[in-house]
């Protein structure tokens, strides 16, 4: 292959990205900075110059449709006159050296399993499920020592925040935070206009790359932060006690993920000790998982639709769980909003192990209301994404666990008790005064 000239001139802030030597990179960039264009051209440049045979590269967005809408046009422009094949149906281009570049959506992680990759860009990683990197993407890079770039906009201290903190701390990572006030990409007049029409938190998050800004529309993010600050979510709580039974709440997904929260009831209330989530697995997989745990199960709560019979077996999910020997029970069917209110009621009253339940905590942090782009208003129903299953399972826990809260001791009303005290004759009162027994009566009240 001869000399290939890319029709791409990087914006000044992104030049160091293209010259980096680190294998891993984390970028937080303000809106309209051009991070997607820079990263798509980064993939193209590395694909063209790779010495590897049959190299494979990927750009991954939270949703397949998002990858198509955001990056496909940029990719086709970048390889115009270079690519030997452009496959619209697969969102894939092939270069003269045999390298492929493909766009994927994180909403279908099974499409990525079994692949090998020489490089990958994860766009808006904070909107992807936390397990995507370690369980799905990282294994695709190991044997060919592929590279990865994480890019996005802050949305609270989620798993993308943790990646950025690692990138900042470790020399083997490339790290960049590009604020609108520093980049010079958007002129000041436009920034002033945006500031005038956005809330302070929105501007701080979208333009100034602040992980501290409140995430608009989330149900529990504010409560999760408070719990982390007061160590109700930490590695030192929610430690499994073999002397106590374990209960499980589940959101069984037949077309998407299944999420399980495990908890024990202690003297101070429920403590979440474990969490598990997977997708594309049959019921037997989860039965085997439950059996493999060292737990003595008290109750395994299933969603109300678990009573429906399946086409494959002709039996309901709850029947199958009971037949397998598990103490299965149905969760009451209540409105989603009632469950969300129950979850907000329970969160300040429980403890969560931050290590075993990390993915579940991130699901609760990210769970948010749907947003109507036309009316510019939040809807009454939750937005369905990767966080929904973990949040739904926690909602079921909240609906069935209120009785597990320790009872508050009733405050004594001495005035009322004295009014209800038995009546005494005048002689009895004089007798108690003489022998001192009146003191005992007062102490008993």
GUBA-238433 format. One record per residue (C-alpha): residue number from 1; residue in one letter; x, y, z; chain. Coordinates in steps of 0.25 Angstrom, whole numbers. Example, Ala and Ser with C-alpha at 12.3 -4.5 7.8 and 13.67 -1.06 7.14 Angstrom:
<rs>
(r 1 'A' (49 -18 31) 'A')
(r 2 'S' (55 -4 29) 'A')
</rs>
This chain:
<rs>
(r 1 'X' (0 0 0) 'A')
(r 2 'X' (6 14 -4) 'A')
(r 3 'X' (5 27 4) 'A')
(r 4 'X' (-9 30 9) 'A')
(r 5 'X' (-12 44 12) 'A')
(r 6 'X' (-24 46 22) 'A')
(r 7 'X' (-33 59 20) 'A')
(r 8 'X' (-32 62 34) 'A')
(r 9 'X' (-26 73 42) 'A')
(r 10 'X' (-27 71 57) 'A')
(r 11 'X' (-32 83 66) 'A')
(r 12 'X' (-20 87 75) 'A')
(r 13 'X' (-25 81 88) 'A')
(r 14 'X' (-26 67 81) 'A')
(r 15 'X' (-12 67 75) 'A')
(r 16 'X' (-6 61 88) 'A')
(r 17 'X' (-16 49 87) 'A')
(r 18 'X' (-11 45 74) 'A')
(r 19 'X' (4 46 78) 'A')
(r 20 'X' (2 39 91) 'A')
(r 21 'X' (10 26 94) 'A')
(r 22 'X' (0 20 105) 'A')
(r 23 'X' (-8 8 102) 'A')
(r 24 'X' (-20 14 110) 'A')
(r 25 'X' (-26 27 110) 'A')
(r 26 'X' (-38 35 117) 'A')
(r 27 'X' (-43 48 111) 'A')
(r 28 'X' (-54 57 117) 'A')
(r 29 'X' (-58 68 107) 'A')
(r 30 'X' (-68 78 107) 'A')
(r 31 'X' (-80 78 97) 'A')
(r 32 'X' (-76 81 82) 'A')
(r 33 'X' (-61 80 85) 'A')
(r 34 'X' (-60 70 74) 'A')
(r 35 'X' (-56 57 82) 'A')
(r 36 'X' (-64 48 73) 'A')
(r 37 'X' (-57 53 60) 'A')
(r 38 'X' (-43 52 67) 'A')
(r 39 'X' (-45 38 72) 'A')
(r 40 'X' (-51 33 59) 'A')
(r 41 'X' (-39 38 51) 'A')
(r 42 'X' (-30 33 62) 'A')
(r 43 'X' (-36 19 59) 'A')
(r 44 'X' (-34 21 44) 'A')
(r 45 'X' (-20 26 45) 'A')
(r 46 'X' (-16 14 54) 'A')
(r 47 'X' (-23 4 45) 'A')
(r 48 'X' (-16 9 32) 'A')
(r 49 'X' (-2 8 39) 'A')
(r 50 'X' (-3 -4 47) 'A')
(r 51 'X' (7 -16 44) 'A')
(r 52 'X' (-3 -26 49) 'A')
(r 53 'X' (-10 -35 39) 'A')
(r 54 'X' (-26 -35 39) 'A')
(r 55 'X' (-26 -24 49) 'A')
(r 56 'X' (-40 -21 55) 'A')
(r 57 'X' (-44 -8 61) 'A')
(r 58 'X' (-57 -3 68) 'A')
(r 59 'X' (-65 9 72) 'A')
(r 60 'X' (-75 6 82) 'A')
(r 61 'X' (-86 16 86) 'A')
(r 62 'X' (-97 13 97) 'A')
(r 63 'X' (-107 9 87) 'A')
(r 64 'X' (-105 4 73) 'A')
(r 65 'X' (-114 15 67) 'A')
(r 66 'X' (-106 25 74) 'A')
(r 67 'X' (-93 19 68) 'A')
(r 68 'X' (-100 20 54) 'A')
(r 69 'X' (-105 34 56) 'A')
(r 70 'X' (-93 40 63) 'A')
(r 71 'X' (-80 33 57) 'A')
(r 72 'X' (-84 26 44) 'A')
(r 73 'X' (-84 39 35) 'A')
(r 74 'X' (-70 43 41) 'A')
(r 75 'X' (-65 29 38) 'A')
(r 76 'X' (-69 29 24) 'A')
(r 77 'X' (-63 43 22) 'A')
(r 78 'X' (-50 39 28) 'A')
(r 79 'X' (-48 27 19) 'A')
(r 80 'X' (-54 33 6) 'A')
(r 81 'X' (-44 30 -5) 'A')
(r 82 'X' (-37 20 4) 'A')
(r 83 'X' (-47 9 8) 'A')
(r 84 'X' (-48 -3 -1) 'A')
(r 85 'X' (-62 -7 4) 'A')
(r 86 'X' (-73 1 12) 'A')
(r 87 'X' (-83 -8 17) 'A')
(r 88 'X' (-95 1 21) 'A')
(r 89 'X' (-103 -11 27) 'A')
(r 90 'X' (-92 -15 37) 'A')
(r 91 'X' (-86 -1 39) 'A')
(r 92 'X' (-73 -6 35) 'A')
(r 93 'X' (-62 -1 26) 'A')
(r 94 'X' (-50 -9 20) 'A')
(r 95 'X' (-36 -3 17) 'A')
(r 96 'X' (-26 -7 7) 'A')
(r 97 'X' (-18 -14 17) 'A')
(r 98 'X' (-29 -23 21) 'A')
(r 99 'X' (-32 -16 34) 'A')
(r 100 'X' (-47 -14 38) 'A')
(r 101 'X' (-53 -3 46) 'A')
(r 102 'X' (-67 -6 51) 'A')
(r 103 'X' (-78 2 59) 'A')
(r 104 'X' (-85 -5 70) 'A')
(r 105 'X' (-95 -2 81) 'A')
(r 106 'X' (-93 -6 96) 'A')
(r 107 'X' (-108 -9 97) 'A')
(r 108 'X' (-104 -22 90) 'A')
(r 109 'X' (-92 -27 97) 'A')
(r 110 'X' (-93 -41 92) 'A')
(r 111 'X' (-90 -36 78) 'A')
(r 112 'X' (-76 -33 84) 'A')
(r 113 'X' (-73 -46 91) 'A')
(r 114 'X' (-63 -55 84) 'A')
(r 115 'X' (-57 -44 75) 'A')
(r 116 'X' (-43 -39 76) 'A')
(r 117 'X' (-39 -25 75) 'A')
(r 118 'X' (-27 -17 72) 'A')
(r 119 'X' (-33 -4 77) 'A')
(r 120 'X' (-46 2 82) 'A')
(r 121 'X' (-52 15 85) 'A')
(r 122 'X' (-63 15 96) 'A')
(r 123 'X' (-72 27 94) 'A')
(r 124 'X' (-80 33 106) 'A')
(r 125 'X' (-75 21 114) 'A')
(r 126 'X' (-83 26 126) 'A')
(r 127 'X' (-96 23 119) 'A')
(r 128 'X' (-91 8 117) 'A')
(r 129 'X' (-93 -3 127) 'A')
(r 130 'X' (-81 -3 136) 'A')
(r 131 'X' (-78 -18 133) 'A')
(r 132 'X' (-76 -15 118) 'A')
(r 133 'X' (-61 -12 120) 'A')
(r 134 'X' (-56 -23 129) 'A')
(r 135 'X' (-65 -34 125) 'A')
(r 136 'X' (-67 -32 110) 'A')
(r 137 'X' (-57 -22 103) 'A')
(r 138 'X' (-44 -24 111) 'A')
(r 139 'X' (-43 -39 108) 'A')
(r 140 'X' (-44 -35 93) 'A')
(r 141 'X' (-31 -27 94) 'A')
(r 142 'X' (-22 -36 102) 'A')
(r 143 'X' (-16 -46 93) 'A')
(r 144 'X' (-13 -35 82) 'A')
(r 145 'X' (-9 -24 92) 'A')
(r 146 'X' (-20 -15 87) 'A')
(r 147 'X' (-22 -1 92) 'A')
(r 148 'X' (-34 6 97) 'A')
(r 149 'X' (-39 21 98) 'A')
(r 150 'X' (-51 25 108) 'A')
(r 151 'X' (-58 38 104) 'A')
(r 152 'X' (-70 45 109) 'A')
(r 153 'X' (-77 56 117) 'A')
(r 154 'X' (-78 55 133) 'A')
(r 155 'X' (-91 50 138) 'A')
(r 156 'X' (-88 49 153) 'A')
(r 157 'X' (-77 40 160) 'A')
(r 158 'X' (-80 28 152) 'A')
(r 159 'X' (-72 17 146) 'A')
(r 160 'X' (-67 27 136) 'A')
(r 161 'X' (-62 36 147) 'A')
(r 162 'X' (-54 24 153) 'A')
(r 163 'X' (-48 22 139) 'A')
(r 164 'X' (-44 36 139) 'A')
(r 165 'X' (-38 36 153) 'A')
(r 166 'X' (-30 24 149) 'A')
(r 167 'X' (-25 31 136) 'A')
(r 168 'X' (-21 43 144) 'A')
(r 169 'X' (-13 35 155) 'A')
(r 170 'X' (-6 25 146) 'A')
(r 171 'X' (6 28 137) 'A')
(r 172 'X' (2 17 127) 'A')
(r 173 'X' (-11 24 124) 'A')
(r 174 'X' (-13 37 115) 'A')
(r 175 'X' (-22 47 122) 'A')
(r 176 'X' (-29 59 117) 'A')
(r 177 'X' (-40 68 123) 'A')
(r 178 'X' (-44 79 112) 'A')
(r 179 'X' (-53 90 118) 'A')
(r 180 'X' (-60 100 109) 'A')
(r 181 'X' (-54 111 117) 'A')
(r 182 'X' (-40 106 113) 'A')
(r 183 'X' (-41 100 99) 'A')
(r 184 'X' (-44 113 91) 'A')
(r 185 'X' (-53 104 82) 'A')
(r 186 'X' (-66 111 85) 'A')
(r 187 'X' (-65 126 85) 'A')
(r 188 'X' (-69 134 98) 'A')
(r 189 'X' (-82 140 92) 'A')
(r 190 'X' (-87 126 90) 'A')
(r 191 'X' (-83 121 103) 'A')
(r 192 'X' (-90 133 110) 'A')
(r 193 'X' (-103 130 102) 'A')
(r 194 'X' (-102 115 106) 'A')
(r 195 'X' (-100 119 121) 'A')
(r 196 'X' (-112 128 120) 'A')
(r 197 'X' (-121 117 116) 'A')
(r 198 'X' (-116 105 124) 'A')
(r 199 'X' (-116 103 139) 'A')
(r 200 'X' (-103 104 147) 'A')
(r 201 'X' (-102 89 148) 'A')
(r 202 'X' (-105 87 133) 'A')
(r 203 'X' (-94 97 129) 'A')
(r 204 'X' (-84 91 139) 'A')
(r 205 'X' (-86 77 134) 'A')
(r 206 'X' (-87 79 119) 'A')
(r 207 'X' (-77 91 117) 'A')
(r 208 'X' (-68 91 129) 'A')
(r 209 'X' (-67 76 131) 'A')
(r 210 'X' (-71 75 145) 'A')
(r 211 'X' (-73 62 152) 'A')
(r 212 'X' (-78 69 164) 'A')
(r 213 'X' (-90 75 157) 'A')
(r 214 'X' (-104 69 160) 'A')
(r 215 'X' (-109 60 149) 'A')
(r 216 'X' (-122 65 145) 'A')
(r 217 'X' (-134 54 145) 'A')
(r 218 'X' (-128 43 153) 'A')
(r 219 'X' (-136 37 164) 'A')
(r 220 'X' (-126 33 174) 'A')
(r 221 'X' (-112 39 171) 'A')
(r 222 'X' (-113 49 182) 'A')
(r 223 'X' (-116 39 192) 'A')
(r 224 'X' (-105 30 187) 'A')
(r 225 'X' (-95 41 189) 'A')
(r 226 'X' (-100 44 203) 'A')
(r 227 'X' (-99 29 206) 'A')
(r 228 'X' (-85 28 201) 'A')
(r 229 'X' (-81 41 209) 'A')
(r 230 'X' (-86 35 222) 'A')
(r 231 'X' (-81 21 219) 'A')
(r 232 'X' (-94 14 218) 'A')
(r 233 'X' (-88 9 205) 'A')
(r 234 'X' (-74 4 207) 'A')
(r 235 'X' (-66 -9 207) 'A')
(r 236 'X' (-67 -10 222) 'A')
(r 237 'X' (-82 -11 223) 'A')
(r 238 'X' (-91 -22 217) 'A')
(r 239 'X' (-82 -33 221) 'A')
(r 240 'X' (-88 -47 220) 'A')
(r 241 'X' (-92 -53 233) 'A')
(r 242 'X' (-93 -68 232) 'A')
(r 243 'X' (-102 -68 244) 'A')
(r 244 'X' (-113 -61 237) 'A')
(r 245 'X' (-122 -65 225) 'A')
(r 246 'X' (-121 -58 212) 'A')
(r 247 'X' (-132 -52 204) 'A')
(r 248 'X' (-132 -49 189) 'A')
(r 249 'X' (-140 -39 180) 'A')
(r 250 'X' (-139 -42 165) 'A')
(r 251 'X' (-143 -35 152) 'A')
(r 252 'X' (-144 -47 142) 'A')
(r 253 'X' (-141 -42 128) 'A')
(r 254 'X' (-145 -51 117) 'A')
(r 255 'X' (-141 -41 106) 'A')
(r 256 'X' (-130 -33 114) 'A')
(r 257 'X' (-123 -34 127) 'A')
(r 258 'X' (-126 -42 140) 'A')
(r 259 'X' (-122 -35 153) 'A')
(r 260 'X' (-121 -40 167) 'A')
(r 261 'X' (-119 -33 180) 'A')
(r 262 'X' (-116 -41 192) 'A')
(r 263 'X' (-118 -36 206) 'A')
(r 264 'X' (-118 -40 221) 'A')
(r 265 'X' (-127 -34 232) 'A')
(r 266 'X' (-118 -30 244) 'A')
(r 267 'X' (-121 -23 257) 'A')
(r 268 'X' (-120 -10 250) 'A')
(r 269 'X' (-128 -13 238) 'A')
(r 270 'X' (-125 -19 224) 'A')
(r 271 'X' (-111 -20 218) 'A')
(r 272 'X' (-108 -22 204) 'A')
(r 273 'X' (-97 -33 203) 'A')
(r 274 'X' (-97 -37 188) 'A')
(r 275 'X' (-101 -34 174) 'A')
(r 276 'X' (-101 -41 161) 'A')
(r 277 'X' (-106 -38 147) 'A')
(r 278 'X' (-105 -45 134) 'A')
(r 279 'X' (-112 -45 121) 'A')
(r 280 'X' (-115 -56 110) 'A')
(r 281 'X' (-116 -67 120) 'A')
(r 282 'X' (-126 -77 123) 'A')
(r 283 'X' (-133 -79 136) 'A')
(r 284 'X' (-124 -91 140) 'A')
(r 285 'X' (-112 -82 140) 'A')
(r 286 'X' (-118 -74 151) 'A')
(r 287 'X' (-123 -86 158) 'A')
(r 288 'X' (-108 -91 158) 'A')
(r 289 'X' (-103 -78 162) 'A')
(r 290 'X' (-112 -78 174) 'A')
(r 291 'X' (-108 -92 178) 'A')
(r 292 'X' (-93 -88 177) 'A')
(r 293 'X' (-94 -77 187) 'A')
(r 294 'X' (-92 -81 202) 'A')
(r 295 'X' (-105 -75 206) 'A')
(r 296 'X' (-117 -81 214) 'A')
(r 297 'X' (-128 -75 206) 'A')
(r 298 'X' (-140 -69 214) 'A')
(r 299 'X' (-148 -64 202) 'A')
(r 300 'X' (-145 -62 187) 'A')
(r 301 'X' (-155 -51 182) 'A')
(r 302 'X' (-159 -51 167) 'A')
(r 303 'X' (-166 -41 159) 'A')
(r 304 'X' (-181 -42 157) 'A')
(r 305 'X' (-179 -46 143) 'A')
(r 306 'X' (-172 -59 148) 'A')
(r 307 'X' (-186 -65 149) 'A')
(r 308 'X' (-187 -65 134) 'A')
(r 309 'X' (-184 -79 127) 'A')
(r 310 'X' (-173 -80 117) 'A')
(r 311 'X' (-175 -86 103) 'A')
(r 312 'X' (-163 -95 104) 'A')
(r 313 'X' (-167 -102 117) 'A')
(r 314 'X' (-182 -99 119) 'A')
(r 315 'X' (-179 -95 133) 'A')
(r 316 'X' (-177 -82 140) 'A')
(r 317 'X' (-164 -77 145) 'A')
(r 318 'X' (-168 -77 160) 'A')
(r 319 'X' (-173 -92 158) 'A')
(r 320 'X' (-159 -95 153) 'A')
(r 321 'X' (-152 -89 164) 'A')
(r 322 'X' (-161 -96 174) 'A')
(r 323 'X' (-159 -109 167) 'A')
(r 324 'X' (-144 -107 168) 'A')
(r 325 'X' (-145 -105 183) 'A')
(r 326 'X' (-144 -90 185) 'A')
(r 327 'X' (-153 -82 194) 'A')
(r 328 'X' (-159 -74 183) 'A')
(r 329 'X' (-170 -63 186) 'A')
(r 330 'X' (-176 -53 177) 'A')
(r 331 'X' (-174 -38 179) 'A')
(r 332 'X' (-187 -30 180) 'A')
(r 333 'X' (-191 -23 167) 'A')
(r 334 'X' (-191 -8 170) 'A')
(r 335 'X' (-189 4 161) 'A')
(r 336 'X' (-175 7 157) 'A')
(r 337 'X' (-175 20 164) 'A')
(r 338 'X' (-180 14 177) 'A')
(r 339 'X' (-167 5 176) 'A')
(r 340 'X' (-158 17 174) 'A')
(r 341 'X' (-164 24 186) 'A')
(r 342 'X' (-162 11 194) 'A')
(r 343 'X' (-147 11 189) 'A')
(r 344 'X' (-145 25 193) 'A')
(r 345 'X' (-151 22 207) 'A')
(r 346 'X' (-142 10 209) 'A')
(r 347 'X' (-129 15 204) 'A')
(r 348 'X' (-125 24 216) 'A')
(r 349 'X' (-129 12 225) 'A')
(r 350 'X' (-120 1 219) 'A')
(r 351 'X' (-105 -2 217) 'A')
(r 352 'X' (-99 -7 204) 'A')
(r 353 'X' (-85 -14 202) 'A')
(r 354 'X' (-78 -5 191) 'A')
(r 355 'X' (-69 -16 186) 'A')
(r 356 'X' (-79 -28 184) 'A')
(r 357 'X' (-90 -18 180) 'A')
(r 358 'X' (-83 -9 171) 'A')
(r 359 'X' (-90 -11 158) 'A')
(r 360 'X' (-104 -10 166) 'A')
(r 361 'X' (-100 3 172) 'A')
(r 362 'X' (-96 9 159) 'A')
(r 363 'X' (-109 4 153) 'A')
(r 364 'X' (-116 12 165) 'A')
(r 365 'X' (-108 24 162) 'A')
(r 366 'X' (-111 24 147) 'A')
(r 367 'X' (-126 21 148) 'A')
(r 368 'X' (-133 33 143) 'A')
(r 369 'X' (-146 39 137) 'A')
(r 370 'X' (-149 39 123) 'A')
(r 371 'X' (-148 52 115) 'A')
(r 372 'X' (-157 57 104) 'A')
(r 373 'X' (-149 65 94) 'A')
(r 374 'X' (-161 71 88) 'A')
(r 375 'X' (-168 77 101) 'A')
(r 376 'X' (-154 78 108) 'A')
(r 377 'X' (-159 72 120) 'A')
(r 378 'X' (-157 59 129) 'A')
(r 379 'X' (-167 49 127) 'A')
(r 380 'X' (-174 41 138) 'A')
(r 381 'X' (-167 27 134) 'A')
(r 382 'X' (-153 23 136) 'A')
(r 383 'X' (-143 23 124) 'A')
(r 384 'X' (-140 9 120) 'A')
(r 385 'X' (-125 6 119) 'A')
(r 386 'X' (-115 -3 125) 'A')
(r 387 'X' (-118 2 139) 'A')
(r 388 'X' (-133 -2 138) 'A')
(r 389 'X' (-131 -16 142) 'A')
(r 390 'X' (-123 -14 155) 'A')
(r 391 'X' (-132 -2 159) 'A')
(r 392 'X' (-145 -11 157) 'A')
(r 393 'X' (-139 -22 165) 'A')
(r 394 'X' (-136 -12 176) 'A')
(r 395 'X' (-150 -6 175) 'A')
(r 396 'X' (-155 -20 178) 'A')
(r 397 'X' (-146 -21 190) 'A')
(r 398 'X' (-152 -8 195) 'A')
(r 399 'X' (-166 -13 194) 'A')
(r 400 'X' (-164 -25 202) 'A')
(r 401 'X' (-154 -21 212) 'A')
(r 402 'X' (-161 -10 220) 'A')
(r 403 'X' (-165 -20 231) 'A')
(r 404 'X' (-150 -23 233) 'A')
(r 405 'X' (-147 -9 238) 'A')
(r 406 'X' (-145 -9 254) 'A')
(r 407 'X' (-156 -4 261) 'A')
(r 408 'X' (-154 10 268) 'A')
(r 409 'X' (-157 9 283) 'A')
(r 410 'X' (-170 16 287) 'A')
(r 411 'X' (-168 29 294) 'A')
(r 412 'X' (-174 29 308) 'A')
(r 413 'X' (-185 39 311) 'A')
(r 414 'X' (-184 40 327) 'A')
(r 415 'X' (-195 50 327) 'A')
(r 416 'X' (-205 40 320) 'A')
(r 417 'X' (-200 29 328) 'A')
(r 418 'X' (-202 36 341) 'A')
(r 419 'X' (-216 40 337) 'A')
(r 420 'X' (-219 25 334) 'A')
(r 421 'X' (-213 21 348) 'A')
(r 422 'X' (-222 13 357) 'A')
(r 423 'X' (-230 21 367) 'A')
(r 424 'X' (-226 21 382) 'A')
(r 425 'X' (-234 24 395) 'A')
(r 426 'X' (-229 35 404) 'A')
(r 427 'X' (-225 24 414) 'A')
(r 428 'X' (-217 16 404) 'A')
(r 429 'X' (-209 29 400) 'A')
(r 430 'X' (-206 32 415) 'A')
(r 431 'X' (-201 18 417) 'A')
(r 432 'X' (-192 19 405) 'A')
(r 433 'X' (-186 32 410) 'A')
(r 434 'X' (-183 26 423) 'A')
(r 435 'X' (-176 13 418) 'A')
(r 436 'X' (-170 19 406) 'A')
(r 437 'X' (-176 10 396) 'A')
(r 438 'X' (-181 22 387) 'A')
(r 439 'X' (-167 23 382) 'A')
(r 440 'X' (-168 9 376) 'A')
(r 441 'X' (-181 13 369) 'A')
(r 442 'X' (-174 25 363) 'A')
(r 443 'X' (-162 17 358) 'A')
(r 444 'X' (-171 7 351) 'A')
(r 445 'X' (-178 18 342) 'A')
</rs>
